[in-house]
């Protein structure tokens, strides 16, 4: 029987826009639960900010690095909205395609939710 378990489906994806000799990759949840998406985005968030927030939530690990301010050494960057903003455009667009319809779907769920409680939506 189909399950409503919350086990993530993690896939490793090589990112566009980075060298083939030293590929950048992410491990990302490709089939998140609806609640994970709704909890990540509030209704006041614009579409692009929502995509960045959802990506930061879905990405479980990556091999992208930043310089440590104290030592100057390259270290794995933390997965965060700020770091997602630093992705190359080709990689961001590639990952955004995985979420096609997510932000619009969440918006329509919120609209449906509010219209379901309005008197005009009551059935006769």
N, C-alpha and C positions, 0 to 999 in steps of 0.2 A: 504494500500500500504506500502511496506517496506520504512523505513525512513533512511536518512543519518544523523539523529540527533547525537549530540555528548554527549548524556546522558550516563554516565558511568554505567556499569553493575558491581556492587560491591557484592562480596561474602565474607562471613566470613569463614576462613579455619583454622582448628586446625593444628598446625605444628608438624611434626614428630621430634623425638629427644628430646622432653621435657617431663616432668613428667605429667602423666595422672591426678594426684592429683591437679596440678596447671597448666593446659594446656596453652601453648603459642598459640596465634592466630594472624592472620592478616586479615584485610579487604582489599581486592585487586580487582582492576578492571580486570575482566577476559575477557572482550571484548573491548579492547582499539581501538581507531581509528588508521589507518595506520600512519597518520601524527604525532600522539603522539610518536610513536616508532621511526620514521625517525628523528624527531626533537631531540630526546634523544640521539641518537647515531650518531657520525660523522664517516666518512669513514675510518679514521685512527685508530679507536678503535678496539682492538683485541676482539675475541669472548667472553671470560670470563668477561672482563671489560664491554663489551656491555650488557651482561646479568645482571650484578650488577647494571648498570645504569638504565636499563629498569625496573628491579624489584623495585629500589628505586622510580622510577616514578609511577609505577603501584600501589604500596602499599599506601593505603590512611590512615591507622592507624594500630596500633598493641598494644599489652599489654606488650611488652618487656621493661625491665627497665635497667637503669645504675645508678651508684652512682653519686650523685651530688658532684662535687669537693669541693664546698664551705661548704655544710652542712653535707655531708656524707649520706644524705637520698636517698632512692631509688626513682627515678623519671622515668616517661615514657621516653624512648629513642626517640630522634627525628628520623624520617625516613630519612635516607641519605645513600649514597653509603658507607661511612665509617661504618655505623651501619649494613648495609646488609652484609658487610665483616665479621661481628662478629656472624652471624647466625650459628647455628650448621649445620654441613655438611648435615645431613639427611633433615633438613628443607630447606636448600638451594637447594638440589637436588629435593625435592618435588615441590618447587615453580618454579624451572627451567623447570620442566616437563610441567607446564602450558604454557610455552613459546616455546614449541617444534616447530622448524621451523622458529621462529621469526627472529633470527639473520641471518640465512641462507637466509631467504626470503628477508630481507632488503638488503643483499649483492647482491643477484641476481637482485633485482630491480635496484640497482645502476649500475650493469654491463649492464643490458638491456637498461637503460637510456643512458649510454654513447655509446652503440653500435647503438642505434636508431638514433643518430646524426652523426654517421660516414658515409662516402660516400659508404662504402661497404654494408651497410644495406639498401640502397635505392632500391626501387623496380623498375623493368623495365617494 
